[in-house]
Amino acid sequence: MSKSRFVLDKFAKLIEQGLLSYKDLSEEMVNILKSKRDEIVFKMKLTSKEEFEILNKRVISLEKKLNDIKKSKSLKKTKQAKKS
């Protein structure tokens, strides 16, 4: 309830200040929503897009190395001695 009240208070301030043109109002709404989004992301401690892409590339390379190791182990199977 307090979050919706925050947004409503911001809109009321905008109207009081006389920012009634559509362009100004839409820019202010976008700025308010961006700031709230940034607060939420900061609280959740999410990574940025660049960090995510770097981590994703690392995971892909590690998966490739793991698959290569599995393949090399399967090729190096020990030969069983023939029973006489």
C-alpha positions in Angstrom: 0.0 0.0 0.0 2.8 2.4 0.8 4.4 1.8 -2.6 1.3 2.8 -4.5 0.9 5.8 -2.1 4.5 6.9 -3.0 3.6 6.9 -6.7 0.3 8.8 -6.1 2.2 11.4 -4.0 4.6 11.9 -6.9 1.8 12.4 -9.3 0.1 14.9 -7.0 3.3 16.9 -6.7 3.6 17.0 -10.5 0.1 18.3 -10.9 0.7 20.9 -8.1 3.8 22.1 -9.8 1.9 22.7 -13.0 3.6 20.1 -15.2 0.5 19.3 -17.1 1.9 19.0 -20.6 1.9 15.4 -21.8 5.6 15.3 -22.7 6.8 16.6 -19.3 4.4 14.3 -17.5 5.5 11.3 -19.4 9.2 12.1 -18.8 8.6 12.5 -15.1 6.7 9.2 -15.0 9.5 7.4 -16.7 12.1 8.9 -14.4 10.1 7.9 -11.3 9.7 4.3 -12.6 13.3 4.1 -13.5 14.4 5.2 -10.0 12.1 2.7 -8.4 13.4 0.0 -10.7 17.0 0.9 -9.7 16.1 0.7 -6.0 14.6 -2.7 -6.4 17.6 -4.0 -8.4 20.0 -2.6 -5.8 18.0 -4.3 -3.0 18.0 -7.6 -4.8 21.7 -7.3 -5.6 21.3 -8.4 -9.2 24.1 -8.3 -11.7 24.3 -5.9 -14.6 23.7 -7.0 -18.2 27.5 -6.9 -18.9 28.3 -9.0 -15.8 25.6 -11.5 -16.8 27.0 -11.9 -20.3 30.5 -12.4 -19.0 29.3 -15.0 -16.5 27.2 -16.7 -19.2 30.3 -17.0 -21.5 32.3 -18.4 -18.6 29.7 -21.1 -17.9 29.5 -22.0 -21.6 33.3 -22.4 -21.8 33.3 -24.5 -18.6 30.6 -26.7 -20.0 32.7 -27.2 -23.2 35.8 -28.1 -21.1 33.7 -30.6 -19.1 32.4 -32.2 -22.2 35.9 -32.5 -23.6 37.1 -34.1 -20.4 34.2 -36.6 -20.5 35.0 -37.5 -24.1 38.7 -38.0 -23.4 37.9 -40.2 -20.5 35.6 -42.4 -22.5 38.3 -42.8 -25.2 40.9 -43.8 -22.7 39.0 -46.8 -21.4 41.3 -49.5 -20.1 41.6 -52.7 -22.2 40.6 -55.8 -20.5 43.0 -58.7 -20.5 42.0 -61.8 -22.2 41.4 -64.8 -19.9 43.3 -67.8 -20.8 
